Amino acid sequence: MSVVRIPPVLREQVGGERQVEAYGETVRDLLDDLMSRFPALRRQIVEDDDIAPFVNVFVEGEDIRTREGLDTEVRQGATVILLPAVAGG
């Protein structure tokens, strides 16, 4: 089990929770677990079966794009952060 921190912009999709538990050996597995329980997250964080370009995912503080992407290992007890970009102007 790992802890996934949910930013305010995505909390509505997870019942208002700041963080949720999820299971998976890779980011892909963990997100599949998370989206199976909170289907509304899929359209917010996935595009064409990959992480949407405006969403950053960090495992223990490291951006998965600088590692193995969705195949990045997630160790038991790790903290994963979902961080969609926020536009403004």
Secondary structure, DSSP 8 states (H G I E B T S, - for coil): -EEEE--GGGGGGGTT-SEEEE--SBHHHHHHHHHHH-GGGHHHHEETTEE-TTEEEEETTEEGGGTTGGG-B--TT-EEEEEE-----
